[in-house]
Amino acid sequence: MISLQGPLSKSLLESILQETGSRLPDPGKNNERQASIAGTSVEVGRTGYTGEPLGFEIFCPADRAVAIWEKSFTMAPARGLTP
């Protein structure tokens, strides 16, 4: 699982998902949606397990986690985000 938290997490994840026509899960705790990132089928969730008011979790196969991490953070520095 890769967690993406904070006030810019929504816009970053939306940008990543738009490339494949995927969408964010509906607002609300514990909502999930299937999506595609870096050529991999993933589940994007809003479990809220960290206590952040705005955050997402990307559930992916372990062997694809690095590729998804790299895709997710390709756009991050330009937006002022850090891992």
Phi and psi restraints in degrees (range 20) as a CNS / XPLOR table:
assign (resid 1 and name C) (resid 2 and name N)
       (resid 2 and name CA) (resid 2 and name C) 1.0 -117.4 20.0 2
assign (resid 2 and name N) (resid 2 and name CA)
       (resid 2 and name C) (resid 3 and name N) 1.0 127.5 20.0 2
assign (resid 2 and name C) (resid 3 and name N)
       (resid 3 and name CA) (resid 3 and name C) 1.0 -100.3 20.0 2
assign (resid 3 and name N) (resid 3 and name CA)
       (resid 3 and name C) (resid 4 and name N) 1.0 138.2 20.0 2
assign (resid 3 and name C) (resid 4 and name N)
       (resid 4 and name CA) (resid 4 and name C) 1.0 -126.9 20.0 2
assign (resid 4 and name N) (resid 4 and name CA)
       (resid 4 and name C) (resid 5 and name N) 1.0 109.5 20.0 2
assign (resid 4 and name C) (resid 5 and name N)
       (resid 5 and name CA) (resid 5 and name C) 1.0 -123.4 20.0 2
assign (resid 5 and name N) (resid 5 and name CA)
       (resid 5 and name C) (resid 6 and name N) 1.0 158.6 20.0 2
assign (resid 5 and name C) (resid 6 and name N)
       (resid 6 and name CA) (resid 6 and name C) 1.0 109.4 20.0 2
assign (resid 6 and name N) (resid 6 and name CA)
       (resid 6 and name C) (resid 7 and name N) 1.0 173.9 20.0 2
assign (resid 6 and name C) (resid 7 and name N)
       (resid 7 and name CA) (resid 7 and name C) 1.0 -64.6 20.0 2
assign (resid 7 and name N) (resid 7 and name CA)
       (resid 7 and name C) (resid 8 and name N) 1.0 -22.6 20.0 2
assign (resid 7 and name C) (resid 8 and name N)
       (resid 8 and name CA) (resid 8 and name C) 1.0 -99.6 20.0 2
assign (resid 8 and name N) (resid 8 and name CA)
       (resid 8 and name C) (resid 9 and name N) 1.0 0.6 20.0 2
assign (resid 8 and name C) (resid 9 and name N)
       (resid 9 and name CA) (resid 9 and name C) 1.0 -61.9 20.0 2
assign (resid 9 and name N) (resid 9 and name CA)
       (resid 9 and name C) (resid 10 and name N) 1.0 -38.8 20.0 2
assign (resid 9 and name C) (resid 10 and name N)
       (resid 10 and name CA) (resid 10 and name C) 1.0 -64.2 20.0 2
assign (resid 10 and name N) (resid 10 and name CA)
       (resid 10 and name C) (resid 11 and name N) 1.0 -48.4 20.0 2
assign (resid 10 and name C) (resid 11 and name N)
       (resid 11 and name CA) (resid 11 and name C) 1.0 -66.2 20.0 2
assign (resid 11 and name N) (resid 11 and name CA)
       (resid 11 and name C) (resid 12 and name N) 1.0 -37.9 20.0 2
assign (resid 11 and name C) (resid 12 and name N)
       (resid 12 and name CA) (resid 12 and name C) 1.0 -64.5 20.0 2
assign (resid 12 and name N) (resid 12 and name CA)
       (resid 12 and name C) (resid 13 and name N) 1.0 -49.4 20.0 2
assign (resid 12 and name C) (resid 13 and name N)
       (resid 13 and name CA) (resid 13 and name C) 1.0 -65.8 20.0 2
assign (resid 13 and name N) (resid 13 and name CA)
       (resid 13 and name C) (resid 14 and name N) 1.0 -37.9 20.0 2
assign (resid 13 and name C) (resid 14 and name N)
       (resid 14 and name CA) (resid 14 and name C) 1.0 -58.9 20.0 2
assign (resid 14 and name N) (resid 14 and name CA)
       (resid 14 and name C) (resid 15 and name N) 1.0 -42.6 20.0 2
assign (resid 14 and name C) (resid 15 and name N)
       (resid 15 and name CA) (resid 15 and name C) 1.0 -61.9 20.0 2
assign (resid 15 and name N) (resid 15 and name CA)
       (resid 15 and name C) (resid 16 and name N) 1.0 -43.1 20.0 2
assign (resid 15 and name C) (resid 16 and name N)
       (resid 16 and name CA) (resid 16 and name C) 1.0 -64.8 20.0 2
assign (resid 16 and name N) (resid 16 and name CA)
       (resid 16 and name C) (resid 17 and name N) 1.0 -44.2 20.0 2
assign (resid 16 and name C) (resid 17 and name N)
       (resid 17 and name CA) (resid 17 and name C) 1.0 -72.2 20.0 2
assign (resid 17 and name N) (resid 17 and name CA)
       (resid 17 and name C) (resid 18 and name N) 1.0 -30.3 20.0 2
assign (resid 17 and name C) (resid 18 and name N)
       (resid 18 and name CA) (resid 18 and name C) 1.0 -60.1 20.0 2
assign (resid 18 and name N) (resid 18 and name CA)
       (resid 18 and name C) (resid 19 and name N) 1.0 -29.6 20.0 2
assign (resid 18 and name C) (resid 19 and name N)
       (resid 19 and name CA) (resid 19 and name C) 1.0 -60.3 20.0 2
assign (resid 19 and name N) (resid 19 and name CA)
       (resid 19 and name C) (resid 20 and name N) 1.0 -27.3 20.0 2
assign (resid 19 and name C) (resid 20 and name N)
       (resid 20 and name CA) (resid 20 and name C) 1.0 -113.6 20.0 2
assign (resid 20 and name N) (resid 20 and name CA)
       (resid 20 and name C) (resid 21 and name N) 1.0 6.8 20.0 2
assign (resid 20 and name C) (resid 21 and name N)
       (resid 21 and name CA) (resid 21 and name C) 1.0 75.8 20.0 2
assign (resid 21 and name N) (resid 21 and name CA)
       (resid 21 and name C) (resid 22 and name N) 1.0 12.2 20.0 2
assign (resid 21 and name C) (resid 22 and name N)
       (resid 22 and name CA) (resid 22 and name C) 1.0 -82.9 20.0 2
assign (resid 22 and name N) (resid 22 and name CA)
       (resid 22 and name C) (resid 23 and name N) 1.0 162.9 20.0 2
assign (resid 22 and name C) (resid 23 and name N)
       (resid 23 and name CA) (resid 23 and name C) 1.0 -130.1 20.0 2
assign (resid 23 and name N) (resid 23 and name CA)
       (resid 23 and name C) (resid 24 and name N) 1.0 161.6 20.0 2
assign (resid 23 and name C) (resid 24 and name N)
       (resid 24 and name CA) (resid 24 and name C) 1.0 -68.8 20.0 2
assign (resid 24 and name N) (resid 24 and name CA)
       (resid 24 and name C) (resid 25 and name N) 1.0 156.8 20.0 2
assign (resid 24 and name C) (resid 25 and name N)
       (resid 25 and name CA) (resid 25 and name C) 1.0 -66.9 20.0 2
assign (resid 25 and name N) (resid 25 and name CA)
       (resid 25 and name C) (resid 26 and name N) 1.0 155.9 20.0 2
assign (resid 25 and name C) (resid 26 and name N)
       (resid 26 and name CA) (resid 26 and name C) 1.0 -59.9 20.0 2
assign (resid 26 and name N) (resid 26 and name CA)
       (resid 26 and name C) (resid 27 and name N) 1.0 148.9 20.0 2
assign (resid 26 and name C) (resid 27 and name N)
       (resid 27 and name CA) (resid 27 and name C) 1.0 -57.9 20.0 2
assign (resid 27 and name N) (resid 27 and name CA)
       (resid 27 and name C) (resid 28 and name N) 1.0 147.3 20.0 2
assign (resid 27 and name C) (resid 28 and name N)
       (resid 28 and name CA) (resid 28 and name C) 1.0 126.0 20.0 2
assign (resid 28 and name N) (resid 28 and name CA)
       (resid 28 and name C) (resid 29 and name N) 1.0 146.0 20.0 2
assign (resid 28 and name C) (resid 29 and name N)
       (resid 29 and name CA) (resid 29 and name C) 1.0 -63.2 20.0 2
assign (resid 29 and name N) (resid 29 and name CA)
       (resid 29 and name C) (resid 30 and name N) 1.0 137.1 20.0 2
assign (resid 29 and name C) (resid 30 and name N)
       (resid 30 and name CA) (resid 30 and name C) 1.0 71.1 20.0 2
assign (resid 30 and name N) (resid 30 and name CA)
       (resid 30 and name C) (resid 31 and name N) 1.0 15.5 20.0 2
assign (resid 30 and name C) (resid 31 and name N)
       (resid 31 and name CA) (resid 31 and name C) 1.0 -81.6 20.0 2
assign (resid 31 and name N) (resid 31 and name CA)
       (resid 31 and name C) (resid 32 and name N) 1.0 144.9 20.0 2
assign (resid 31 and name C) (resid 32 and name N)
       (resid 32 and name CA) (resid 32 and name C) 1.0 -136.2 20.0 2
assign (resid 32 and name N) (resid 32 and name CA)
       (resid 32 and name C) (resid 33 and name N) 1.0 159.9 20.0 2
assign (resid 32 and name C) (resid 33 and name N)
       (resid 33 and name CA) (resid 33 and name C) 1.0 -151.3 20.0 2
assign (resid 33 and name N) (resid 33 and name CA)
       (resid 33 and name C) (resid 34 and name N) 1.0 140.8 20.0 2
assign (resid 33 and name C) (resid 34 and name N)
       (resid 34 and name CA) (resid 34 and name C) 1.0 -73.6 20.0 2
assign (resid 34 and name N) (resid 34 and name CA)
       (resid 34 and name C) (resid 35 and name N) 1.0 143.0 20.0 2
assign (resid 34 and name C) (resid 35 and name N)
       (resid 35 and name CA) (resid 35 and name C) 1.0 -151.0 20.0 2
assign (resid 35 and name N) (resid 35 and name CA)
       (resid 35 and name C) (resid 36 and name N) 1.0 179.5 20.0 2
assign (resid 35 and name C) (resid 36 and name N)
       (resid 36 and name CA) (resid 36 and name C) 1.0 -131.8 20.0 2
assign (resid 36 and name N) (resid 36 and name CA)
       (resid 36 and name C) (resid 37 and name N) 1.0 130.0 20.0 2
assign (resid 36 and name C) (resid 37 and name N)
       (resid 37 and name CA) (resid 37 and name C) 1.0 -136.3 20.0 2
assign (resid 37 and name N) (resid 37 and name CA)
       (resid 37 and name C) (resid 38 and name N) 1.0 130.4 20.0 2
assign (resid 37 and name C) (resid 38 and name N)
       (resid 38 and name CA) (resid 38 and name C) 1.0 53.0 20.0 2
assign (resid 38 and name N) (resid 38 and name CA)
       (resid 38 and name C) (resid 39 and name N) 1.0 39.8 20.0 2
assign (resid 38 and name C) (resid 39 and name N)
       (resid 39 and name CA) (resid 39 and name C) 1.0 73.5 20.0 2
assign (resid 39 and name N) (resid 39 and name CA)
       (resid 39 and name C) (resid 40 and name N) 1.0 15.9 20.0 2
assign (resid 39 and name C) (resid 40 and name N)
       (resid 40 and name CA) (resid 40 and name C) 1.0 -123.1 20.0 2
assign (resid 40 and name N) (resid 40 and name CA)
       (resid 40 and name C) (resid 41 and name N) 1.0 135.9 20.0 2
assign (resid 40 and name C) (resid 41 and name N)
       (resid 41 and name CA) (resid 41 and name C) 1.0 -74.8 20.0 2
assign (resid 41 and name N) (resid 41 and name CA)
       (resid 41 and name C) (resid 42 and name N) 1.0 126.4 20.0 2
assign (resid 41 and name C) (resid 42 and name N)
       (resid 42 and name CA) (resid 42 and name C) 1.0 -132.4 20.0 2
assign (resid 42 and name N) (resid 42 and name CA)
       (resid 42 and name C) (resid 43 and name N) 1.0 166.3 20.0 2
assign (resid 42 and name C) (resid 43 and name N)
       (resid 43 and name CA) (resid 43 and name C) 1.0 -109.3 20.0 2
assign (resid 43 and name N) (resid 43 and name CA)
       (resid 43 and name C) (resid 44 and name N) 1.0 129.0 20.0 2
assign (resid 43 and name C) (resid 44 and name N)
       (resid 44 and name CA) (resid 44 and name C) 1.0 -107.1 20.0 2
assign (resid 44 and name N) (resid 44 and name CA)
       (resid 44 and name C) (resid 45 and name N) 1.0 124.9 20.0 2
assign (resid 44 and name C) (resid 45 and name N)
       (resid 45 and name CA) (resid 45 and name C) 1.0 -122.9 20.0 2
assign (resid 45 and name N) (resid 45 and name CA)
       (resid 45 and name C) (resid 46 and name N) 1.0 167.1 20.0 2
assign (resid 45 and name C) (resid 46 and name N)
       (resid 46 and name CA) (resid 46 and name C) 1.0 -129.8 20.0 2
assign (resid 46 and name N) (resid 46 and name CA)
       (resid 46 and name C) (resid 47 and name N) 1.0 65.5 20.0 2
assign (resid 46 and name C) (resid 47 and name N)
       (resid 47 and name CA) (resid 47 and name C) 1.0 -76.2 20.0 2
assign (resid 47 and name N) (resid 47 and name CA)
       (resid 47 and name C) (resid 48 and name N) 1.0 -27.5 20.0 2
assign (resid 47 and name C) (resid 48 and name N)
       (resid 48 and name CA) (resid 48 and name C) 1.0 71.8 20.0 2
assign (resid 48 and name N) (resid 48 and name CA)
       (resid 48 and name C) (resid 49 and name N) 1.0 19.9 20.0 2
assign (resid 48 and name C) (resid 49 and name N)
       (resid 49 and name CA) (resid 49 and name C) 1.0 -64.1 20.0 2
assign (resid 49 and name N) (resid 49 and name CA)
       (resid 49 and name C) (resid 50 and name N) 1.0 -23.7 20.0 2
assign (resid 49 and name C) (resid 50 and name N)
       (resid 50 and name CA) (resid 50 and name C) 1.0 -86.5 20.0 2
assign (resid 50 and name N) (resid 50 and name CA)
       (resid 50 and name C) (resid 51 and name N) 1.0 -11.3 20.0 2
assign (resid 50 and name C) (resid 51 and name N)
       (resid 51 and name CA) (resid 51 and name C) 1.0 89.9 20.0 2
assign (resid 51 and name N) (resid 51 and name CA)
       (resid 51 and name C) (resid 52 and name N) 1.0 -3.7 20.0 2
assign (resid 51 and name C) (resid 52 and name N)
       (resid 52 and name CA) (resid 52 and name C) 1.0 -68.3 20.0 2
assign (resid 52 and name N) (resid 52 and name CA)
       (resid 52 and name C) (resid 53 and name N) 1.0 138.4 20.0 2
assign (resid 52 and name C) (resid 53 and name N)
       (resid 53 and name CA) (resid 53 and name C) 1.0 -69.3 20.0 2
assign (resid 53 and name N) (resid 53 and name CA)
       (resid 53 and name C) (resid 54 and name N) 1.0 -25.2 20.0 2
assign (resid 53 and name C) (resid 54 and name N)
       (resid 54 and name CA) (resid 54 and name C) 1.0 -133.7 20.0 2
assign (resid 54 and name N) (resid 54 and name CA)
       (resid 54 and name C) (resid 55 and name N) 1.0 113.9 20.0 2
assign (resid 54 and name C) (resid 55 and name N)
       (resid 55 and name CA) (resid 55 and name C) 1.0 -169.4 20.0 2
assign (resid 55 and name N) (resid 55 and name CA)
       (resid 55 and name C) (resid 56 and name N) 1.0 161.8 20.0 2
assign (resid 55 and name C) (resid 56 and name N)
       (resid 56 and name CA) (resid 56 and name C) 1.0 -138.5 20.0 2
assign (resid 56 and name N) (resid 56 and name CA)
       (resid 56 and name C) (resid 57 and name N) 1.0 155.7 20.0 2
assign (resid 56 and name C) (resid 57 and name N)
       (resid 57 and name CA) (resid 57 and name C) 1.0 -123.2 20.0 2
assign (resid 57 and name N) (resid 57 and name CA)
       (resid 57 and name C) (resid 58 and name N) 1.0 137.0 20.0 2
assign (resid 57 and name C) (resid 58 and name N)
       (resid 58 and name CA) (resid 58 and name C) 1.0 -110.8 20.0 2
assign (resid 58 and name N) (resid 58 and name CA)
       (resid 58 and name C) (resid 59 and name N) 1.0 111.7 20.0 2
assign (resid 58 and name C) (resid 59 and name N)
       (resid 59 and name CA) (resid 59 and name C) 1.0 -94.9 20.0 2
assign (resid 59 and name N) (resid 59 and name CA)
       (resid 59 and name C) (resid 60 and name N) 1.0 120.3 20.0 2
assign (resid 59 and name C) (resid 60 and name N)
       (resid 60 and name CA) (resid 60 and name C) 1.0 -142.4 20.0 2
assign (resid 60 and name N) (resid 60 and name CA)
       (resid 60 and name C) (resid 61 and name N) 1.0 162.6 20.0 2
assign (resid 60 and name C) (resid 61 and name N)
       (resid 61 and name CA) (resid 61 and name C) 1.0 -63.2 20.0 2
assign (resid 61 and name N) (resid 61 and name CA)
       (resid 61 and name C) (resid 62 and name N) 1.0 140.6 20.0 2
assign (resid 61 and name C) (resid 62 and name N)
       (resid 62 and name CA) (resid 62 and name C) 1.0 -57.0 20.0 2
assign (resid 62 and name N) (resid 62 and name CA)
       (resid 62 and name C) (resid 63 and name N) 1.0 -36.9 20.0 2
assign (resid 62 and name C) (resid 63 and name N)
       (resid 63 and name CA) (resid 63 and name C) 1.0 -74.6 20.0 2
assign (resid 63 and name N) (resid 63 and name CA)
       (resid 63 and name C) (resid 64 and name N) 1.0 -5.3 20.0 2
assign (resid 63 and name C) (resid 64 and name N)
       (resid 64 and name CA) (resid 64 and name C) 1.0 -112.2 20.0 2
assign (resid 64 and name N) (resid 64 and name CA)
       (resid 64 and name C) (resid 65 and name N) 1.0 0.0 20.0 2
assign (resid 64 and name C) (resid 65 and name N)
       (resid 65 and name CA) (resid 65 and name C) 1.0 -60.9 20.0 2
assign (resid 65 and name N) (resid 65 and name CA)
       (resid 65 and name C) (resid 66 and name N) 1.0 -40.5 20.0 2
assign (resid 65 and name C) (resid 66 and name N)
       (resid 66 and name CA) (resid 66 and name C) 1.0 -65.2 20.0 2
assign (resid 66 and name N) (resid 66 and name CA)
       (resid 66 and name C) (resid 67 and name N) 1.0 -43.8 20.0 2
assign (resid 66 and name C) (resid 67 and name N)
       (resid 67 and name CA) (resid 67 and name C) 1.0 -63.3 20.0 2
assign (resid 67 and name N) (resid 67 and name CA)
       (resid 67 and name C) (resid 68 and name N) 1.0 -39.3 20.0 2
assign (resid 67 and name C) (resid 68 and name N)
       (resid 68 and name CA) (resid 68 and name C) 1.0 -70.2 20.0 2
assign (resid 68 and name N) (resid 68 and name CA)
       (resid 68 and name C) (resid 69 and name N) 1.0 -41.6 20.0 2
assign (resid 68 and name C) (resid 69 and name N)
       (resid 69 and name CA) (resid 69 and name C) 1.0 -57.2 20.0 2
assign (resid 69 and name N) (resid 69 and name CA)
       (resid 69 and name C) (resid 70 and name N) 1.0 -49.4 20.0 2
assign (resid 69 and name C) (resid 70 and name N)
       (resid 70 and name CA) (resid 70 and name C) 1.0 -62.3 20.0 2
assign (resid 70 and name N) (resid 70 and name CA)
       (resid 70 and name C) (resid 71 and name N) 1.0 -41.5 20.0 2
assign (resid 70 and name C) (resid 71 and name N)
       (resid 71 and name CA) (resid 71 and name C) 1.0 -63.5 20.0 2
assign (resid 71 and name N) (resid 71 and name CA)
       (resid 71 and name C) (resid 72 and name N) 1.0 -43.1 20.0 2
assign (resid 71 and name C) (resid 72 and name N)
       (resid 72 and name CA) (resid 72 and name C) 1.0 -64.2 20.0 2
assign (resid 72 and name N) (resid 72 and name CA)
       (resid 72 and name C) (resid 73 and name N) 1.0 -36.3 20.0 2
assign (resid 72 and name C) (resid 73 and name N)
       (resid 73 and name CA) (resid 73 and name C) 1.0 -100.6 20.0 2
assign (resid 73 and name N) (resid 73 and name CA)
       (resid 73 and name C) (resid 74 and name N) 1.0 7.1 20.0 2
assign (resid 73 and name C) (resid 74 and name N)
       (resid 74 and name CA) (resid 74 and name C) 1.0 -62.4 20.0 2
assign (resid 74 and name N) (resid 74 and name CA)
       (resid 74 and name C) (resid 75 and name N) 1.0 -39.3 20.0 2
assign (resid 74 and name C) (resid 75 and name N)
       (resid 75 and name CA) (resid 75 and name C) 1.0 -91.7 20.0 2
assign (resid 75 and name N) (resid 75 and name CA)
       (resid 75 and name C) (resid 76 and name N) 1.0 -12.5 20.0 2
assign (resid 75 and name C) (resid 76 and name N)
       (resid 76 and name CA) (resid 76 and name C) 1.0 -61.3 20.0 2
assign (resid 76 and name N) (resid 76 and name CA)
       (resid 76 and name C) (resid 77 and name N) 1.0 -49.4 20.0 2
assign (resid 76 and name C) (resid 77 and name N)
       (resid 77 and name CA) (resid 77 and name C) 1.0 -58.6 20.0 2
assign (resid 77 and name N) (resid 77 and name CA)
       (resid 77 and name C) (resid 78 and name N) 1.0 -36.7 20.0 2
assign (resid 77 and name C) (resid 78 and name N)
       (resid 78 and name CA) (resid 78 and name C) 1.0 -66.2 20.0 2
assign (resid 78 and name N) (resid 78 and name CA)
       (resid 78 and name C) (resid 79 and name N) 1.0 -20.5 20.0 2
assign (resid 78 and name C) (resid 79 and name N)
       (resid 79 and name CA) (resid 79 and name C) 1.0 -101.7 20.0 2
assign (resid 79 and name N) (resid 79 and name CA)
       (resid 79 and name C) (resid 80 and name N) 1.0 3.5 20.0 2
assign (resid 79 and name C) (resid 80 and name N)
       (resid 80 and name CA) (resid 80 and name C) 1.0 80.3 20.0 2
assign (resid 80 and name N) (resid 80 and name CA)
       (resid 80 and name C) (resid 81 and name N) 1.0 20.3 20.0 2
assign (resid 80 and name C) (resid 81 and name N)
       (resid 81 and name CA) (resid 81 and name C) 1.0 -98.4 20.0 2
assign (resid 81 and name N) (resid 81 and name CA)
       (resid 81 and name C) (resid 82 and name N) 1.0 149.1 20.0 2
assign (resid 81 and name C) (resid 82 and name N)
       (resid 82 and name CA) (resid 82 and name C) 1.0 -130.1 20.0 2
assign (resid 82 and name N) (resid 82 and name CA)
       (resid 82 and name C) (resid 83 and name N) 1.0 149.3 20.0 2
